[in-house]
Structure formats: structure tokens, C-alpha cells
Amino acid sequence: MRNIAIVMKHEFLTTLSKRSFWVMTFLLPGMIILFSFGSQLLAETSFNGEQLAGEISNQAPAAVGYIDDADLIQKLPPGYSPDNLKQFPDEAAAQAAMDSGEIMQYYVIPSDAIENGQISLIVRDYAPFNDSGSYQIIDPVLQFNLVKDEELALLINDPAPDINQHMLAPESSESPNREGPISDIVPYAIIMIFFMLISMTGSLMLTSVSKEKENRTVEVLLLSLQPRDLMAGKLLGLSAVALLQVSIWLSAMSIGLRQAKELLHLATSFEMPTGLFAWGLAFLLLGYLMYASAQGVLGALAPTAREGAQFSFIVLLPLIIPMMLNTIFVEDPTGGIVTFLSLFPLTAPVSMIARMTVVDVPLWQTILSLLGVGVVAYEFVLISARLFRADTLLSSSALSWKRLGQELKHSLHKR
């Protein structure tokens, strides 16, 4: 046990001392928080209610001018200020105002605008990504003057502002928890984040073992350590690292979700299912043990880290399947495919948690899935322990499918 503790401490401290670890640890949550706060700030400066008066103040960076040769605009809608929407007698005056910075853009409404349905917008600066909503500044004004009624103008712009949806199918314990756009986004985010958590933390095992083989440190370690003590110490030490990384990432995910809910004004419309964090942590830990052990096998057999990384794609392939089929987790969360993926041990660490955010999964399925992941993780740890031998750790033979199959068959026969 003392040797295992020494290896565990060494792996933990060595990994934390690497700059690359901290970069990757904070890169994903940093991106999540950045996009959450950035999108919220952008939305707050770009949108403001549904009133006609708000459209100019939010979309026009400064005052807007217009030349009305068709005499369409007789009166500004309620809430519009002449300081924000200025009329000019001709283009020369409007151009002079724009050159002086008094206005940023102006509209030219020709005398035949009713017949042709065309008006012109002249802007001072070329901004192809910022002018997509410019037409909305003048449209409400024209609509108001054409119909002479603010409420009717709003209805022309949005004929059905309130649609009541009535579900004919009775609710059940497995009915989808569709409560706004966040409920559709969360399963995709869960699949992506859990995939990165398991794959990146599991790859630490492959990197650690293969690097020590490359620089021949393992030869020195085996003089005073049993191979299984080395494997157990690495697995436990990197498990502690994974727990730290998972805690940081889950905290960032919680912040990102809270910001997204505030952005979409859904503070009470969507909540994570009760107990999801505990279930998620259990599936993450067992999923880590399962895939870290599998990556450890590659590290023990491969002579170099690059050669082991070439085979890691096959190891991680089951985790990629839910990502490829992510849409069905929202469209058909109680279907046969999603149910199978959430119960199959190799895909369950990602699929079950994503499914739990969409539907109320029966408790027996969740327990069965977790037990299956636990059993497979235990078997993977045993296989990894059998392959952590002096002859495999010291071997420089190339890793091939044939050799991998032979070693796995040999380890299974040693039961």
C-alpha cells in the first residue's frame, strides 16, 4: 500500500504541475462562460421587448434620417422621438448630416414607393454583419402611417403573437420534459461535455504510461515496484486529478446554464432533474475507470505515445456513437435506440445522463445501467492489471491488432 500511495501522490502532483493540464482544464469552462456572458451581453444590446418604440433605440447606433418624397410618414408612432428619426428635405441635407456625424444612416423613400415597394438605405460605414435588421427601423413607421393604428401595425408585423399549445397525448412518467429551448440544448451539451470529460481524463493514463516507457523511467520504477502497484497508483492518482477537473468543468457548466436561462428569460421554466448531479458523478467516475483502464492497456503495450494514440480512437468509439446520434435524444428519448445506448455499459456514461435531462427515466433502468458500467469497469481494471507486467512494460515491440488480440486473449485465460 505504501508504494501505491507514493505512485498516487507522484502522479497527482506531477499532473497538476503541468501547464498544459491547467490550460485544458480552464479552456472548456472558459469558453462556456465566455459564450454565455458574451451572448447575454449581445442580446441585451440588440433586443428590447416588442414595442415599436424599442426597435430604433436598440438597432440604430445613433439618429436615423429619412427623405420622404412620397409623403407617407405623416406622424411618428407613439414613443418615437424626432431626435432619433429625423426628416430631411433632400439627400444633400441628409448627406451633410451623416458626414458631420449627426446621423449614421438615412432612408430615401421615392415618390413611387407605393407602386414599386422599394426604398433605399444609405449608410456611412460598410458593415455587412450589422445591417441585417436595418429594414426593421423604418418598416414599423411605414406600417403605422399606412394603417393609422399602432395595434394593427403590430399585428401586421406579427399576426399571431400568442399561440397556445395543447397536448392531446396524456402525460406519463416518461413524457419529455420540454419546457423551452434550454430543454433541447442541454442534452447536446451533456453529451459533448461528458464525452470530453471521460476521454480527456482517461487519456491521461495513456500519456503517463507511454511517456515513462519512452524515456525508460519505467525500467527504474520496476526495480522497486510491482507492476500492479504501479498501475493502481497511477489509476488512483489520476482519478484524483479527474475529480478536480470534473468539479471545475461541472461548475462552469452550472454557471453557463444559469446564464443561458437568464438570457432566455426562463429562470423558472427549466430545472435539472433531482439527483442528476449525484448520478452524473457516479457515471463519470465509473466511466473514467472503464476508459482509463482501457487506455492504460494501450499505454502498457505501445512502445510510444504516438503509437498508442493511434489505437485510442477505437477505444473511444463507443463514446462517439451518442454524439453522432445526438438528435434522437431530444426527438425520441424513450425510443429503443436511446434506451439501448443508455443501458449498454460502453455508451451509458454519456447516454444515460443526457437521457435523464429530457425524460424521467425509470429508476430500475438507471440502477441497471450504473451496475452494468460498474461491472465492466471492474473487468477492465482486472484486464489492465494483468497486462501491466514487466515484459509488456519493458517491451519495444510495435503495437498491432494481432498483438493486442493475443494479449487480451492471454489475460482472459489467466482468470
Secondary structure, 3 states (H helix, E strand, C coil): CHHHHHHHHHHHHHHHCCHHHHHHHHHHHHHHHHHHHHHHHHHHHHCCCCCHHHHHHHHCCCCEEEEECCCCCCCCCCCCCCCCEEECCCHHHHHHHHHCCCCCEEEEECCCHHHHCCCEEEECCCCCCCCCCCHHHHHHHHHHHHHCCHHHHHHHHCCCCCCCCCCCCCCCCCCCCCCCCHHHHHHHHHHHHHHHHHHHHHHHHHHHHHHHHHCCHHHHHCCCCCHHHHHHHHHHHHHHHHHHHHHHHHHHHHHHHHHHHHHCCCCCCCCCCCCHHHHHHHHHHHHHHHHHHHHHHHHHHCCCHHHHHHHHHHHHHHHHHHHHCCCHHHHCCCCHHHHHHHHCCCCHHHHHHHHHCCCCCCHHHHHHHHHHHHHHHHHHHHHHHHHCCHHHHCCCCCCCHHHHHHHHHHHHHCC
